[in-house]
Amino acid sequence: MFSSYHLTKETVTLYHKEIEKRGLPWLHGYPSHIAKFAALAADMELPPIECVKYVTTGAENVLGNQVAIMQKIFPNALIRQHYGLNEGVANFSQDKEGKWHVDDDFCYVEFIPVDDAHPNVCRIIGTGFSNDAFVLVRYDTGDLATVEYDSTGKVSDIVSIDGRSSNVVTQHSGHNINEASLSIVLHDFMNISEAQFHQKSATDVDLWVVKGHKYNSDDEAALRKSLDKTFEPEMNINIVYVDAVERTKSGKLKLVVTE
């Protein structure tokens, strides 16, 4: 067990040495914590860790830039996600090919479209089989998934887990940008260690950015271009550089904080 709360620039070398010393083949944790370790290791120019063959994550969605930085430090690792929640009503994981599978022995999951205009974006509704004391039937997890259907109208594939339905930025027009779309904004930025959107008003959003060691003006220019492509012209998106981003009491990193 490694403590994410004590992971800093000063201690990352100790973590790095311990993983190599033990020859650990598998790491599991919040993606933001593992990515933070990888970013700090890269900043300190520590060598890649060859022994890790698998990196699995849960509790948060994985962002594209997090995958890139983890792959840099764990070059031999297969990186895959797990989805579950404390209520125990929905549980699924990715296989080696990256395809999602529902754990049907643990729960019964339904995918209910959020509206007629977006039938592929669904609420994750679950009924758990393991809690005899307090059974939750057709429990709305508050999470969204994008799915595909077969010719009979049944869900044939889970394309992506799109995060909390409340984890959105609402633009001045009323159009919401969900977590999946926001993560695309940050997808190719390996020099961003952490990021978080703070919505301050109907037109004002601060993007908190923790710079990586090699972050420079070219990264900022590319980030502004990515933001301009995603948000409506009426939106004022301000990049704010910080030393760390806010986390929940349980240590999770929310992509969006609505103020």
N, C-alpha and C positions, 0 to 999 in steps of 0.2 A: 504494500500500500504506500503510495507516494502522496504527500500533502501538496495540494495545489496552492494552499494559502501561504506556504513558505517558499514557493518557487519564484525566485528573483534572478536578476543578473548576477548577483553575488553567489547564489547557491546552485545555479543550473549545472555547473561543472560537476558538482557532487552527485546530482541526479544522473547525469550522463555516465559518470564512472560506475555508478551502482548498477545501472542497466547492463552495461558491458561486462562488468565483473560477474554478474549472475547469469549472463547469457540468456536473458529473457526472450522467449520467442513470440510472446503475445502481450500486447498492451490494450487495456480497455478503460474508457473514461469519457468524460464530457469532451466533445471535439474542441471546444474553446480552450480547455486546459492542456490537451495534448498539443494543439497547435501553438499555444503559448510557449510550451517547452521547446518545440521545434524552432520557433522564431528566435527565442533567446539563444539556443544552441547555434543557430546560423549566425546571429549577431556576434557571438563570441568566437566564431570561426572554428567550432568544434567539429571533429570529423564525423561523417555519417556512421550510424550504428547498424552494422551488418546483421547482427543476430536476430533482430526483430522481423518475424515473418508475417505477423498479422497485427493490424491495428483495428479495433472495433470500437464504435462510439454509440452513445445513447443520450437521451434526455434533451438534446438540442439538435437542430438541423445542422448539417455540415455545409460550410460555404466553400466555393471553388478555390479561393485563395488559401483556405485552411488545408485542403487536400494537397495543394501544390507544395506548401512549406513542409507538411508532414512527409510527403514523398521524398523531399530533398534530404531530410535527416534519416528517414527509414527507407532507403532505396529498394530494399528487398521485400517490403511489406505489402500485403494485400489490404487495402483500406475499405472497410464495409460498415454499414450502419445497422443499428437495431432500434426498433420503435416499441415503446411500452409506456405505461403510466401507473402511478401508485394505486389507482382505483382498480387495476387488474382486469379491465374489460376489453382490452385490445392489445395484441402482441404480434409483431412481425419483424422479420429480419431479411437481410439481403444474402443471397447465395454467392458462390464464387464468381458467377457471371454478372452479379449486381442486380439480379431480379429479386423483387420483393415477394415474400411468401407469408401468408397469415398462419399463425399457430392455431389451427382449428381444434386441437386437443385442449387448448387453454381457454378459448373464447369463441364467440360467434360475432363476426363483424359485418356490418352493413355499410354501404357507401351510398349516401343520400345526396343527390345534386343540390347545390346551394340555391339554384334557380333554373328556370327553363332556358335562359339565355346561355348558361354555362354548364351543360350537362356533364362535362368531364371533370369539373371541379366539385368535389363531394365532401360533405361532413363525414367524419369517422364516428360511427355509432356502434357501441359495443355492448355485449352481454357476457359477463364473466362466468366461468364454471367453477372457480376455486374458492369463492367466498360464501360459505354456508350460513354465516352469521348475519350478513347484510347483503343480500343479493341486489345487484344493480342490473336492471333490465332495460335494454335499448338506451343506454347512457350516452349522452352527447359529450364527447371528449373535448369539444371546442377546437379540435384540430381538423385540418383540411388535407385532402390528398387528390392528386390528379390521376384519373384512371382511364383505361380503354375498355371498350365493350366488344364482345363477339357478335356474330350474326344473329344470335337469339336475344340480344340485349342484356346478357349477363356480363358482369365485370370479368374481363379476361386477364388484365394486367394492371398492376399499380405502377404508374409511371414515376411518381415522386410524392414525397411527403412534404407538404407545403407550409407546415407550421400552424401556429395558433390562428384561428379566424379573427382574433382581436389584434394580432400582431401585424398591423397594417399602417401605412401612412395614407391619410385621407387628403386628397388634393382639393383645391379651391372649387373645382367643378363638381366635387362629390365623388369622383372616381377614386377607388381605393387601389393602392399598389401593395400587393401581398408580399409575404416574406420571401417566397420563391423568386419573384421578380426583383426584389431588393437585393437578394444575394447575388444575382447576375451582375449588378452594378459593381460588386467587389470581386468578381470571379477571377480576374487575371492579375490581381495586385499582390504579388508575393512579398512586396516590401511594406505592406500594411500588416502589422501584428494583430490588431484588434480594431473593430469599428462598431458603431452603434448610432442609429438614427434617433434624434430627439425632436418630436413634433411639438412646437411651441405655440402655433396658432394655425389657422386655416391656410395660411400662405407661407409660413416660416418654419423651416426645418434645419436643425443643426446636425451635421454628421460629425460625430466624435471619431477621431482617428488617432490610434497609437502608432507612431512611426516605427518602422523597422530600421535597422542600422544603416541600410543602403537607400532608404527613401530619399528622393530628391525632387527637384522642380519638374522633371519630366513625368514623374509619377503623379504629381499634383495636377499637371495639365491634362494627363490622360484620365484622371479621376473626374475632373470637372467636365470633360467631354462625355464621359459615361453617364454622369448625373444629368447633363443637359438632354441626352437621348431618352432618358427614362421619365423625367418629370415634365409637367406642363410648363409653358413659359411664364405663367403667373406665379409659379412657386419660387420662393427665395431659398436656395439651398446654400448654407454656409458651412465650410469645412473648419472645424475647430480641433486643434491639436491638443491632446491630453496625454497624461502619463499612464492612465488606466481608465477603463470604462466601468460603468455600474453593473453590479450583479445582484441577483435576487438573494434572499436569505439562505437559500439552499446552494448558492454558488453558481447558478446557471447564468449564462449570458443571453439576455434578450436582445434581439436585433433592433426592436423598436420600443422606445419609451415615449408615451404620450403625456405631455405636461399640461 
